[in-house]
Amino acid sequence: MINHAQFKTDVLSPLMIDNLLNLEVQHLSGGELQRVALALCLGKVADVYLIDEPSAYLDSEQRLHAAKVIKR
């Protein structure tokens, strides 16, 4: 089971979505929505994650961050 502090360190901070947590969904860009969706997926403990195009709408820097988070 993943605890809140570990999730924040391992997922939220690297995906740079800490500052998005209090915003309404309609105010998020496509890349921000993609990062939030990825964090929601990884917030559930599983042996295998099926993630379709996790880097869609992400710029090159964000793609690298997302890849590192997914590999964990």
C-alpha positions, 0 to 999 in steps of 0.5 A: 500500500502506498502512503500519502507522503510516498505518493507525493514524493514519487508521483505528484512532485515529479509530475509537477501537479502539486499546484494543480490539486485545488484547480477545477478540471475545466481550467486545466490544459491538455498536458495538465489533464494527462498528468493528473490522469496518470497520477490517478492511475498510479495512485492505485496499487497494482501489479500491472498498469495498462496505460494508453499513450501516457505521453500524449499532450506532454512536451518533451520535458514532461515526457521524460518525467512521466517515463521516470514515474511510470518506471517506478 
